[in-house]
């Protein structure tokens, strides 16, 4: 029998409104839905008479707000502020509200309608371009001091600002607010950001520190000139700024030289206590990233002075990779109380303790086994205990559920899903979730679950921080597609489902910053190559938003990785995230010296390390739904030397 949370979908369905649920599950379009689509098409074709006729027939259909937005927005952005404010506020319970405000403010700024701008945005906007318009509007309104302080904050930045900022920045400059101190501050920021053109431009504006500006440019071109310490002997603070920035840049090319020079400059009292500590922290962090054995003595001398769990953890991973157990014990002891309480370091503390006190180690493992995470599951398996799911067994609340039918936002989501407008539906869902407390968010999540909107149920758990509502967090999404792919490529269904859950949270249209797409987040090039190898129909990148295509391709690719790495799921999962080349490089570096837990802990990329741990843990949770008791690792994965 399945666990309680897996039954929530069945028991909860009886308590939901049939009207909303029916619409979400309907296959054929209703007359109102078809009329809405026809109205949108008429509007797009500028067939205004036809549009108005259809709009009148729609009455209070939930999606008429979208028609009203598209029909009116061009006029709204041209309207006076007071009139526009009333029009925009008609959308205030929808995602269209922010769209309307943005379009209005952008138009008002371009046309220099400053009074109208402030009617719509009396407070500072988030968008940088709109901020520049906002401060121009405040300046026009006579709020000179406030406006110029805002411009200063925008201008002192390591990167160039948008063109929309030029006008107000020019006024600020002509008014005499661009001081030499601000120019110098921005030069340092552009230096650290690697913006050579901006740095060169700013150097031409320097009037009080000509020599120092030239010196900064010289250090930018060749930070190794810092070895000529006599050139940087001035006690001026700005010379200290140059040395600090130069050592950071030098550390990217020659870390040994940067540390050597840092020690020398520190002995000469070049830095204040705070400056020296911050620079030391930066250099030690880079040394820990490189894991250069020649620097280990310096690192171990510096770390206790820096008192940073973040740096201690980096040193711990290095020691684990080297199997330097005494150093592991040393830095476990240096962690703060909060750091020691982290399940990750509780696991390693138990492992270290087992070397000399097995009873105490067992006690530590027993405590850890009560947690629902990667380390808790490992501890439970080691002790032969059931995995702790800590599920809150979320159930529908009839009283709260009754209020869902009165929510126009949910009605819009239902209609958008019926029309397969999933991107708009997700925007509505997020807007909806942010308006409610966690108790109400849970009920919306159950509604989503019962309608098969698995990405929305997961999103509800995230927005409401419902970490123990496993029914919402781990639904059996796209079950038919995962089952077909699992059989075709002989991969475990819970493994590929866990990958998808981590990659996209089951959102069909998920797109990463680097271009990975769909449920299993495939890069177009990988998808094309995988499709060709496995004779899977694939026409273009849009196909990656089709769950049938995406899951088939993702499963095929994962199957290839399993074959490449001898059916080792740890390595295949890491390769799915970081690429097989990275995994092979890590294996060459460890050279068969690590057990599975040590290998995972010492994966250099934080993202990949957390990814592997999450996917393995998610698989265990999906297995628990079906009362399966497979271990986290196979016997081969446990015995393999990484």
Residue pairs with C-beta under 8 A, 6 or more apart in sequence:
1 627
2 625
2 626
2 627
3 389
3 391
3 624
3 625
3 627
4 391
4 393
5 389
5 391
5 393
5 394
5 469
5 470
5 471
5 474
5 625
6 471
6 476
6 625
6 626
8 393
8 394
8 395
8 446
8 449
8 471
9 449
9 450
9 471
9 475
11 395
11 396
12 395
12 396
12 446
12 449
12 450
13 21
13 450
15 396
15 398
15 401
16 396
16 401
16 404
16 446
16 447
16 450
17 401
17 402
17 404
17 405
19 405
20 404
20 405
20 410
20 411
20 414
20 447
21 447
21 450
21 451
23 30
23 414
23 415
23 418
24 414
24 417
24 418
24 451
24 452
24 453
25 451
25 452
26 418
29 37
29 418
29 419
30 418
32 58
32 61
33 415
33 418
33 419
35 54
35 57
35 58
35 61
36 58
36 61
36 63
36 64
36 67
36 415
36 419
37 419
38 54
39 51
39 54
39 55
39 58
39 67
40 66
40 67
40 70
42 48
42 50
42 51
42 54
43 51
43 67
43 70
43 71
51 67
51 71
55 64
55 67
55 71
58 64
58 67
61 415
62 408
62 411
62 412
62 414
62 415
63 412
63 415
63 416
65 90
65 91
65 94
65 96
65 412
66 96
66 424
68 90
69 91
69 96
69 99
69 100
72 87
73 100
73 103
76 84
76 87
76 88
76 100
76 103
76 104
77 84
77 103
77 104
77 107
77 108
78 107
79 87
80 116
81 108
81 113
81 115
81 116
81 117
81 118
81 119
81 120
82 119
84 104
84 116
84 119
84 120
85 119
85 120
87 100
88 97
88 100
88 101
88 104
88 120
89 97
91 97
91 99
91 100
93 408
93 409
93 431
93 435
94 409
94 412
94 428
94 431
95 424
95 427
95 428
95 430
95 431
101 120
101 121
102 127
102 130
104 120
105 117
105 120
105 121
105 125
105 130
105 133
106 129
106 130
106 133
107 113
108 114
108 116
108 117
108 120
108 133
109 117
109 129
109 130
109 132
109 133
109 136
109 137
109 164
110 164
112 136
114 136
114 137
114 140
114 141
115 137
115 140
115 141
117 133
117 134
117 137
118 134
118 137
118 138
118 141
121 130
121 134
124 131
124 134
124 150
125 131
125 134
128 154
128 161
128 162
128 165
129 162
129 164
129 165
131 150
131 154
132 151
132 154
132 161
132 162
132 164
132 165
132 167
132 168
132 169
133 164
133 168
134 150
135 147
135 148
135 150
135 151
135 154
135 168
136 147
136 167
136 168
136 171
138 146
138 147
138 150
139 147
139 148
139 168
139 171
147 168
148 172
148 175
148 177
151 168
151 169
151 172
151 177
152 172
152 177
152 182
154 161
154 165
154 169
155 161
155 169
155 172
155 178
155 182
155 186
156 182
156 185
156 186
156 189
157 186
157 189
158 186
158 189
158 190
158 192
158 193
158 195
158 198
159 190
159 193
159 195
159 198
160 195
160 198
161 169
172 178
178 205
180 206
180 207
180 208
180 209
183 202
183 205
183 206
184 206
184 209
184 238
184 241
186 198
186 202
187 199
187 202
187 203
187 206
187 213
187 216
188 216
188 241
188 245
190 198
190 199
190 202
191 199
191 216
191 220
191 245
191 249
192 245
192 248
192 249
196 220
199 216
199 217
199 220
200 217
203 213
203 214
203 216
203 217
206 212
206 213
209 238
212 236
212 238
212 239
212 242
215 231
215 232
215 239
215 242
216 242
216 245
218 225
219 225
219 226
219 242
219 245
219 246
219 249
220 246
220 249
223 246
223 247
223 249
223 250
223 253
224 250
224 253
224 254
224 257
225 231
225 246
226 232
226 243
226 246
226 247
226 250
226 261
227 257
227 261
229 261
229 264
229 265
229 268
232 239
232 242
232 243
232 265
232 270
240 270
240 271
240 272
240 275
243 265
243 270
243 271
244 271
244 275
244 279
247 258
247 261
247 262
247 265
247 279
247 283
248 258
248 279
248 282
250 257
250 258
250 261
251 258
251 259
251 282
251 283
251 286
252 286
255 283
255 286
255 287
255 290
255 292
255 295
256 292
256 294
256 295
258 283
259 283
259 287
259 295
259 298
262 279
262 280
262 283
265 271
266 276
266 280
271 279
277 305
277 306
280 302
280 305
280 306
281 306
281 308
281 311
284 299
284 302
284 303
284 306
284 311
285 311
285 314
287 295
287 298
287 299
288 299
288 311
288 314
288 315
288 318
289 314
291 318
291 321
299 315
300 315
300 327
303 311
303 312
303 315
303 331
303 334
304 334
309 335
309 336
309 338
309 339
312 331
312 334
312 335
312 339
313 335
313 339
313 345
315 327
315 331
316 328
316 331
316 332
316 345
316 348
317 601
317 602
318 602
319 325
319 327
319 328
319 331
320 328
320 348
320 598
320 601
320 602
321 590
321 594
321 598
321 602
323 593
323 594
323 598
325 352
325 355
328 348
328 352
329 352
332 340
332 345
332 348
332 349
332 352
335 345
339 345
340 346
340 349
343 368
343 371
343 373
343 374
343 375
343 376
344 375
344 601
346 364
346 367
346 368
346 375
347 368
347 375
347 378
347 379
347 597
348 601
349 364
350 361
350 364
350 365
350 368
350 379
351 361
353 360
353 361
353 364
354 361
362 383
365 379
365 382
365 383
366 379
366 383
366 385
368 375
368 376
368 379
369 376
369 379
369 380
369 383
369 385
369 388
370 376
370 388
370 390
371 379
371 388
371 390
372 387
372 388
372 389
372 390
372 617
372 621
373 613
373 617
374 613
374 614
374 616
374 617
376 387
376 388
377 387
377 617
377 620
377 632
378 597
378 632
380 386
380 387
380 388
381 387
381 631
381 632
387 620
387 624
389 470
389 621
389 624
390 468
391 468
391 469
391 470
391 471
392 466
392 468
392 469
392 470
394 442
394 445
394 446
394 466
394 469
394 471
394 472
395 446
396 443
396 446
397 439
397 443
400 439
400 440
400 443
401 443
401 446
401 447
404 410
404 443
404 444
404 447
407 432
409 428
409 431
409 432
409 435
410 432
410 444
410 447
412 425
412 428
413 425
413 428
413 429
413 432
413 456
414 451
416 422
416 424
416 425
416 428
417 425
417 451
417 453
422 508
422 509
423 509
425 456
426 455
426 456
426 459
426 507
426 509
429 448
429 453
429 456
429 459
430 459
430 463
432 444
433 441
433 444
433 459
433 460
433 463
433 464
434 463
436 444
436 464
437 464
438 464
438 465
438 466
441 460
441 463
441 464
441 466
442 460
442 464
442 466
442 469
442 472
444 460
445 456
445 457
445 460
445 461
445 464
445 466
445 469
445 472
446 457
446 471
446 472
448 454
448 456
448 457
448 460
448 472
449 457
449 471
449 472
449 475
454 475
454 476
454 477
454 478
454 506
455 477
455 504
455 505
455 506
455 507
455 508
457 471
457 472
457 473
457 475
458 472
458 473
458 475
458 501
458 505
458 506
458 507
459 505
459 507
460 466
460 472
461 467
461 469
461 472
461 473
462 505
466 472
466 473
467 473
470 621
474 501
474 618
474 621
474 622
474 625
475 506
476 497
476 622
476 625
477 497
477 500
477 501
477 506
477 519
478 500
478 506
478 519
478 547
478 551
481 547
481 548
481 551
481 552
482 493
482 496
482 497
482 500
482 551
482 555
483 493
484 551
484 552
485 491
485 496
485 551
485 552
485 554
485 555
485 556
486 492
486 493
486 496
486 555
488 552
488 555
488 556
489 555
489 556
489 558
489 559
490 559
491 555
491 558
491 559
491 562
492 619
494 619
494 622
494 623
494 628
495 558
495 569
495 573
495 615
495 619
496 520
496 551
496 554
496 555
496 558
497 618
497 619
497 622
498 614
498 615
498 616
498 618
498 619
498 622
499 520
499 554
499 558
499 573
499 576
499 615
500 506
500 519
500 520
500 551
500 554
501 618
502 611
502 614
502 615
502 618
503 510
503 516
503 519
503 520
503 521
504 510
504 518
504 519
504 520
504 521
506 519
507 519
508 518
508 519
508 545
508 547
508 550
509 518
509 545
510 517
510 518
510 519
510 521
511 517
512 521
514 523
515 523
515 524
516 522
516 523
517 523
517 524
517 541
517 544
517 545
517 550
518 544
518 545
518 546
518 547
518 550
518 554
519 547
519 550
519 551
519 554
520 550
520 551
520 553
520 554
520 555
520 557
521 554
522 530
522 544
522 550
522 553
522 554
522 557
524 541
524 544
526 557
527 538
527 541
527 543
527 544
527 553
528 538
530 536
530 553
530 556
530 557
530 560
531 537
531 538
531 553
533 556
533 560
534 553
534 556
536 549
536 552
536 553
536 556
537 543
537 549
538 549
538 553
543 549
543 550
544 550
544 553
557 576
558 572
558 576
561 571
561 572
561 575
561 576
561 580
562 568
562 569
562 572
564 572
564 575
564 580
565 571
565 572
565 575
565 580
565 583
566 636
567 634
567 636
568 636
568 637
568 640
569 616
569 633
569 634
569 637
570 596
570 599
570 600
570 612
570 616
570 633
570 637
571 583
571 587
573 611
573 612
573 615
573 616
574 582
574 583
574 586
574 603
574 608
574 611
574 612
575 582
575 583
577 605
577 607
577 608
577 611
577 612
578 603
578 605
578 607
578 608
582 605
582 608
586 599
586 603
586 604
587 642
590 599
590 602
590 642
592 641
592 642
593 641
593 642
594 602
594 641
594 642
595 638
595 641
595 642
596 633
596 637
596 638
596 640
596 642
598 642
599 642
600 609
600 612
600 613
601 609
603 609
603 612
616 632
617 632
619 632
620 632
623 629
623 630
